Amino acid sequence: ASNSRQLRLVFFPHLAHGHLIPTVDMARLFARLGVKVTVATTPLNALLFAHIIQRDKESGFDICARVMKFAAEEVGLPPGCENASSLTSQQMTSKFLMAVDLLRLPLEELLEELRPDCLVADAMFPWATDIAIKFGIPRLVFHGTSCFALCVAHSLVRHEPFRNVASESELFDVPALPHQIKMTRSQLPDYMKEKTETVVKRLMNQVMQSDSSSYGVVVNSFHELEPAYSEHYSKVMGRKAWFVGPVSLCNNDKKDKAERGNAPSISTHECLRWLDSKKPNSVLYVCFGSIFRTRGARLNEIAKGLEASGQDFIWVVRKVDDDEEKEEWLPEGFEERIKGKGLIVRGWAAQVAILEHEAVGGFMSHCGWNSTIESIAAGVPMVTWPLCAEQFSNEKLVTDVLKIGVGVGAKVWRRWTDESVAEGEISMEDIERAVSRVMVGEEGDEMRNRARELKNVAREAVDEVIRETCRRWRLCLGVTNGTGVFEDIVNQ
Ligand code: UDP
């Protein structure tokens, strides 16, 4: 290859909105730096961002999507079931993972054809490291979470502190971390606690192994947000991490902000106009991500808690699909009473555009990492209600380390396909109390001020990524061996 050859990267995101959205942001960022970028995914997932890629292409950036067949029918999934958000049972989850496994061959074919300089593949594809090795290129892993959560997970797996407690609710220290972090067994996933091997446990073990044999990780976060964990990750765990976030800040265009993921269920214009009529910091935005759906009891408690808090709110509701049309989950007369005070969005909202509106003063969230980092990038403090995955870790970062949020008191880890909610798990009083602490009074203002400071640092961090990476890429453009290219960038 000649010295002036344009660098080429292949991005291979996991098939879930929380991974697709930031990966596409990242890919677009690299395309803006003059890199030739390909995003490889399945047909329906490609449709989610086809229009954004098309716009970028028309603006002259070298970016394209490559569509791979998803073998849903071969493994017995309903046709069209290509995204984690369409899974509603554990059985579907196992079949989905089988179909995901069948993407190996199309990925190999793609690398054979494109011969990229590097593969950025999601952690959920542990086999991607071996494929990259076969083609002699570095593989970077994208986990879609914070560096903090990676450190917590590493400590939990290595030291197993949860084996020494007497009950599910007894607090234990997560050992050997820069801060004292306390958790309970009930906040951990089954696969971590169980000793017998399950499909998910096997996958998680493979993910960890492939992590350590890969080149390093890219993290949608910024060093200044979690400096102690950034150091811990590289010095104690001995791994390379490259911070490129918050990637949501790369969407400067209004259209881009409004069109990440699904089409909004309510026009973004209408939503923002509603917010225009509200005072600064007076509205709570409530949304639990792209996957989790809930039934009656929890929704009812949220409705009552929101009403009791007296705050204005935008509430994004994703219900279980087969729920009857009549919305019995709402307290009687609720919608009538909240008219003008609350906006219920049934389906999908333009989250980043909403969070950035000055009327929004708080975000009640499940602490998915994208939602968390988007809240930080918008300078908005949080009411935290983690449900599963590493969301309990993200909550600790927000409430205990950064001190920009208050928890509702979630104690139990749930599968995302869990439809049952233990009655009384979180009461309307818990919700009202946490909302008031964030939205009203001095404590809330202090959290808001800290969140604002982080927002400013976040903006600078992304600008720095763009400036520095440009410089480093230029420096490295002549290096034809892929591993050499990344040596310079990752070891900054
Ligand atoms: N999101 C959105 N509108 C919605 C729900 C979600 O734009 O109504 C976006 C949100 O901005 C974030 C992603 O979907 O980028 C959700 O990712 P997160 O990690 O927060 O949660 P997950 O969906 O993975 O549980």
Boltz pocket constraint, residues with backbone or C-beta under 6 A from the ligand:
constraints:
  - pocket:
      binder: B
      contacts: [[A, 16], [A, 17], [A, 18], [A, 19], [A, 21], [A, 144], [A, 260], [A, 261], [A, 287], [A, 288], [A, 289], [A, 290], [A, 291], [A, 292], [A, 316], [A, 347], [A, 348], [A, 349], [A, 350], [A, 351], [A, 352], [A, 367], [A, 368], [A, 369], [A, 370], [A, 371], [A, 372], [A, 374]]
      max_distance: 6.0
